[in-house]
Amino acid sequence: MVYLDYAATSPMSEAALETYEKIAKKYYGNAASLHEEGWMAKQVLDNARAMIAYIAGVEARGIYFTGSGTEANLIGIMSLALASKKRHIITSMAEHTSVHAAMNALERMGYRVTRLPLQQNGLIDCALVERTIDDDTCLLALQHINPEIGSIQPIAQLAEIARRHDVLLHVDCVQSFAKVPLDFIRHIDSFSCSAHKIGGPKSCGAVYIKPGSRIVPLFPGLTHEKGLRGGTVDVAANGAFAVAAEACSNQINHRHFTTLRNVLKKRLAGNKYTLLEASVQYPGICGLLVHGYEGQYVMLRLSERGVMVSTGSACDSSHETGTKAIMAMGASVDEARQFFRISFGARTTIKEIEILCEILNDF
């Protein structure tokens, strides 16, 4: 089997699996309990929190563990928005489903949401963002790396715009945390990340909210994670999350991913495939259009041959309208249906890309 869907999820690393088992067996107490077993579990959880914060380059007291990257986006966006007296939010048309879900909920509460397109180069127009800000704008909510085409948004520039206009900035870092430097991190107000994208367990993520920020819990009265969310925290999962994040951040995969991407590009050159390239590109995510076929057909045919790819974000797999990213760039629904995605992990080899291309070239 050739697995090329790492942007959807990654297999747990051996270190993360070993850590999870060790903590689950030895530190099984509820980290909110006041007895010794609870205290020991809390120490493990606090160590994991400190490691996640260290990798990101932020204060540990701003890290809140969540049940997923989706929950992290919901909490980060809505907690900041609900605490503001302003009622206008700016996001993009290409955001993850969880961001759109938060926007839909806020619109029902009376907020005004502006969803901006992407340019043909896959990036948001910073000048357009700035022109869209008005006196009632409280929040920008934008992704760092797009999960479908791999475009890297200019977050540092957007953070400067947000600061100039006294607007908060939430960044979806689910595809970038521990994979690329987050040089902008101290200039934003919140970000989301997820464990299973980097070799950690599923149902585990985190949101960072800058200490001192005004926030409103989505469900007041809860007690875990300083009242920001409910439910007993999975100490073992978050310990494994921290170990996976440390290992991922120590790996240098960009050169490897660039090599794999170039092999893919060379082997499919002159054929019926178009590789979508942003002006600032993360090499580990390859969005393609297949002319004359639907991407879903390609994905199913590859699956029959033991090669796993996707037709975009797994959270959108049941939607028939295709990927949000290229539609945000102006593509039609029919063009979007031709889309499929290949994404790499540390284990991906050149041989696997050659196998993929051999099958694709037989279509």
KAFENGI-V198402 format. One line per field, one symbol per residue. psi: psi as a letter, one per 40 degrees, with the letter a starting at -180 (. if undefined). burial: I if it has 16 or more other ideal C-beta (glycine too) atoms within 10 Angstrom, else O. A space follows every 10 residues. Layout:
BEGIN
psi=???
burial=???
END
This chain:
BEGIN
psi=hhhffdddii ihiddddddd ddddddgeih eeieiddddd dddddddddd ddddddfihd eehhiieidd dddddddddd ddeieifhih aieeiidddd ddddddddee ihhhhiiiid eeiihddddd ddhaeehdhh hiichhedee ihigdddddd ddddefiihh hhfdedhedi hgdedeeidi iiiideefea iifhaihhhh heihihidgi eidiffedii hhhgdddddd ddddddddde igeddddddd dddddddehe aeihhhhidh hheehhhihh heiidddddd ddddeehhai fahdeedeie eaidddddee iiddddeeii hhiiidehid dddddddddd ee.
burial=OIIIIIIIII OIIOOIIOII OOIOOOIOIO IOOOOOOIOI IIOIIOOIIO IIIOIIOIOI OIIIIIIIII IIIIIIIIII IIOIOIOIII IIOIIIOIII IIIOOIOOOO IOIIOIOIIO OIIIIOOOII OOIOOOIIII IIIIIIIIII IIIIIOIIII IIOOOOIIII IIIIIIIIII OIOIIOOIII IIIIIIIIII IOOIIIIIII OOOOIOIIOO OOOIIOOIIO OOIIIIIIII IIIIIIIIIO OOIOOIIOOI IOIIOOIIOO OOIOOIIIOO IIIIIIIIII OOIIIIIIIO OIOOOOIIII IIIOIIOOOO OIIIIIIIIO IOOOIIIIII IIIIIIOIOO OIIOIIIOII OOO
END
